Amino acid sequence: MNTENIYYHKKPFKLESGKKINNLQIVYHTYGSLNGKKNNVIWVCHALTANSNVFEWWKGLFGDNCLFNPKEHFIVCANVLGSHYGTTNPLSKNNVTGLPYYLAFPEFTVRDIAASHKILADHLGLPEIGLLIGGSLGGQQAMEWAILEPRRVKKLVVIAANAQHSAWGIAFNESQRLAITTDRTFYSQLENGGKKGLKVARSIALLSYRSYGTYGATQLEVGTEKITDFKASSYQNYQGEKLVNRFNAYSYWYLTKAMDSHNVGRKRPSIVDALRQIEAKTLVIGIVNDVLFPLEEQQFLAKNIPGARFAELNSFYGHDGFLIETEILTKEIGTFINTAETENQVISLHKIA
């Protein structure tokens, strides 16, 4: 069973900044049924502009006949705080003014997003998360949650993410925000404000999601005579328009700010100390030619999360490989799950003996 639901949180939701969001609303999808032991939960944390319908955007890994399926699992995916797809965001009604928040929306962090997942899991009565998975911004959320609640998360899969968002990643995000704020309509207090800027922002972002080789293979001109109207130009325009037609500039601005905030070491002794708080059996997957999240960032995670396994993924698609290379991911994650379950059985036998 696939259902979209809305959870209305009755208490004020306090952010890391100390500011509060009243009447927090969380949109989420569930698939399948919770078993008697409540130990078949698969929780998905989505990336920057995705939504809670994981069967829509992660086909091949999630689906009726996939590794993660509703026959065996109770799958949950929540739309993140600030997003365009239903959870409280800058276009939500500000009860103080009776109008949308727009730029009056409080800034929030990846840790705040993780805290909102915890609230929803409490509401759903889930004592444990059998497997928590996410890529990119989703991987950052999953990591934070595994640190916040080390005993609740039993297995963790982090793909193409890092412990602290890099200066390189922040520079990419700031460049996108500069594009958005250059569009004067962003300050117009209109729901479609900043759309031209958002189109440019998406074009910038796409360069970090793919690679030189990807563009060379898919957007290369066949002839030698063309001097304008290149395929690569059309592609950037198309992808920009595509996002503008399904997202808003305010959510995008705030979510990139949240991504920049990511640092598991904040208000903790150190990044390494924070990663060592994770008790979940962990698989870290890095993409060899990922421009945005270089492989050394995932190697650092695997080195410092206790007992973590590490796998490299070679993808023609660069960073976006975490969404596309589902056959390879199925193999790597399936092997990880089987190994983890075998180890648990061995530990149980030792306890009995």
Buried (B, 14 or more C-beta within 10 A) or exposed (E): EBEBBEBEBEEEBEBBEEBEBEBBBBBBBBBBEBEEEBBBBBBBBBBBBBBBBBBEBBEBBBBEEBBBBBEEBBBBBBBBBBBBBBBBBBBBEBEEEEEBBBBEBBBBBBBBBBBBBBBBBEBBEBEBBBBBBBBBBBBBBBBBBBBBBBEBBBBBBBBBBBBBBBEEBBEBBEBBBEBBBEBEBBEEEEEEBBBBBBBBBBBBBBBBBBBEEBBEEEBEEEEEEEEEEEBEEEBBEEBBBEBBEEBBBBBBBBBBBBBBBBBBBBEBEEBBEBBBBBBBBBBBBBBEBBBBBBBEBBBBBBEBBEEBBBBEBEBBBBBBBBBBBBEBBBEBBEEBBEEBEEEEEEEEEEEEE
